[in-house]
Amino acid sequence: MKHYSLPAFVLLFASALLLFGIVHSFARASRAHADLAAARDAADQASLELIAAQRAAAATKVSGAPADRFLASWKQELEAESNIEHIFGRLDTLAVNNLLSPSGKNFTLNPNYFFGGHHMAVENVNITVAGDYYRTLNWLGAVESAFPLGRVEQVYYTSSGNSLSLAVQFVFPRTFETP
């Protein structure tokens, strides 16, 4: 029996190593299964988020249609108000048509105009007109009609009898996008 104990121990040691290897393999397989299950859960969650995002995009596309129609209907006004020479020409024409004398025209660009909770790029246009009281006020109404996207920012006036002089600052948007 003495001679068989060493091979028995070697066989027992080899069996223990094989058993350890099998247990280790099962542990790795179990970890791989857990990782695969986690990856499947993550893929399922990502799939649900993708479906939700697609639905939200479709809803936004439908709800954004009125804004697209609005911008399309105002395209001419946006293009007309994007050229400062065109603005000055229209303001002069409206003043002359109302028998007023325009003077003191200038403009500045303001990239950080704050309106409605947003910063936007605008063009500040200053002009002074003088003439009969009612013609001056009619001119202001004609400007509002001609430039519906323009905003009267400041008005200074001086009157003398039936005559009125207006120094007006208009603000014209350069873009509707918010930074």
Buried (B, 14 or more C-beta within 10 A) or exposed (E): EEEEEEEEEEEEEEEEEEEEEEEEEEEEEEEEEEEEEEEEEEEEEEEEEEEEEEEEEEEEEEEEEEEEEEEEEBEEBBEBBBEBEEBBEBBBEBBEEBEBEBEEBEBEEBEEBEEEEEEBBBBBBBBBBBBBBEBBBBBBEBBEEBBEEBBEBEEEEEEEEEEBBBBBBBBBBBEBEEE
